[in-house]
Amino acid sequence: MFDYDKAISDPDNHVFTNVNQTQIKNDKSEYDYMYDDFGTQVLPDDLVMKVVFKKRKVANDCLTTITFAKYVTIDNYVELIDDVGIEYQDYSFAIEGKEYLRKKIEGTLACE
């Protein structure tokens, strides 16, 4: 007799074609410029935060400073600060989504 529960829980069973299927995602598209560094779509009416971080490290009596910037929508700002660490935040400011998209297309977004 066919055991439905066993068949549905077995990822190698090919009776149910939707079990454990992965969707093929096109990583490169012509609209990649529309996303911030967290992968959230940016619309012209959104606010985008440019957040600059500085990480300092002393190794072998030498101070090394790494400066980098992230662009995220205002909704992802707190999550970014939590991920990187507020102690590393140097400064941040908001730009309009329309300006962010224009600069992203032109390739003129500054990393610092």
Secondary structure, DSSP 8 states (H G I E B T S, - for coil): ---HHHHHH-TT-SSSTTTT------S--TTGGGB-TTS-B--TTSEEEEEEEEEEEEETTEEEEEEEEEEEEGGGHHHHHHHH-GGGEEEEEEEEHHHHHHHHHHT-----
